[in-house]
């Protein structure tokens, strides 16, 4: 089945599974990476619909959390992105679009390939809590995983949107 849905916010979603390293855990190994490509701490959203004779609207939505590493007024600086659409015809719609885009772009592009014991109940978009050997923990969102129908196959989960320290 093919479906298009908004991915849940990993920080506001209860993890469906905890993959823990060590005795009794399901964790086997992980390959982790991070990039600042596509990371923005502000979105300027504009809407202009000349056919409907609606005045142009705009909204600037920024990371206003002083505890966030991408805080608009912090050391990360101002790294805005811009979006424009003719379907945005109110400042409320511009703010909502900016908020949605900001949520997806404030976190570093963290990814991981996690090898674990198989879990057939997982679905893309599920949130996982991973506890590594050093005791550090991250929330990850499932991107994809192959299902090997052979005997003794590995189970590797590709993830997106890792959030550290959770």
N, C-alpha and C positions, 0 to 999 in steps of 0.2 A: 504494500500500500504506500502511496506517495502522499505526503502531507506537508504543508507549509505552516509553521507556527513560530511565534516569537520564543526565543530561548529564554528560560527563566534566569533571573539574577542569582548567581551562585551564592552571594552573601545573604540573600533573603529566602533561600530554599533549603529545606532540610535534606542533607545528603541521603541518597537511597542506599549507599553501601560504604562501609569504611574498609579500606585496604590497608592493613597494618603489617609492617615488617616485624620480623622476630617470631618467636615461638607462638604457634597457634594462629598466625596471621596468614593472609592470602597473597601478600606482596612477594614477588620474585625478584624483580629488578626494574629500573626506570632509566630512561634517557630523557633529560630535561633540557629545555632551551628557552631563551628570552630575547626579545627585540623591542626597540622603541618605534619601529615602523608603524605608522598609523595611530600612534598614541597622541591624543589631543585632550587638553583640559578645558576647552571651551568650544562652543558651536554657535556660530551666527547663522540663524535660519531666516530666510526671507521668502515672502510670498507676494506674488503680484499676478493678478488675473485681470487683464485688460478687457477681455470679452464680457465679463460680468459687471464691469464698471465698479470694481471694488478697489478701494484705496490700498496701496502697498502696505504690508505689515512686516515687522521683523522682531526677533527676540534673540538676545545673547544669553545663553545658558552656560554657566561655568561651574567647575568643581569648587564648591564653597566650603568644603570640609577642611578645617585647619589641620586635622590629623592625617589627611591624605597625602601621599608622596607627590601627587600631581596637583596639589592645591594651587588655585589660580594666583594667589598672592604669595606663594612660597618659592623656594629655590628652583623649582622646576620651570618657573617663568610662565610666560603666556604663549601657549601653542594652540591657537585656534584653528578650527576648520570651518568651512563654509558650505551651506546647502541652500538651494533655491528651488521652489516648486510652485507651479501655477495653481495647485490644488490647496495650498495653504492660504486661507483668506481671512484668518483672524489671529490676533496675537496669542490667544490661547492655544490654537493649533500649532503656531510656530514654537511656542514654549514646549508643548508636548513632544513635537518632533525633535527639538534640541535636547530635551531630557533623555529621550530614547537613544539618540545618537551618542550623547555624552556617556551614558551608562556602558555602552559597548566600547568606548574608545579611551577611557581613563586608565585601564589596566594595561601593563605591558603585555605584549603579545607573547604570553607564556604558553608553552606547549609541553607535553610529555607523552612519551610512549611507555605505557606501564605494562609490564608482564606480570600476570597474576594467575591465581587459580581461576578457572572459567566461571562465569556467572551468566547463565542464559536469560536472566530476567532484565538485563540492562537494555536500555534504548538510547539512541542518540539524543543528547540534550540532558540526560540524567546528570545529577551532581554527585560527585564522589568525594569522600574525605580520605586523603592518603597520608599515612603516618610513616615517615622514613626511618631508617636505622638510627640516625642521630637524634630522633625524637621530634624533629621539625614536622609540621603538618601543613598541608595545602588543600584547598578545595579545587577540584578540577571538574570540567564539564565534558562529558563524553562527546567526541566528534564521530568516531566510527570504530569498528572492530571487525576483523574477519572471523568467520566461524569455520574452523577446520573440522571437517567431518571424519577425519582419520583418527586412528588410535595414537595417543601420545602427542597430539599437536599442541602448540603453544597458544596462549590466549593473550594477545597484545591489544591494549586499548589505546587508541589515539585520542588525546584530549586537547581542549582549548580552554582559555580563560582561567588559568590558575590564579588563585589568590593565596598569598603567603600568610603564614602566622595565624591560621585559623584552627 
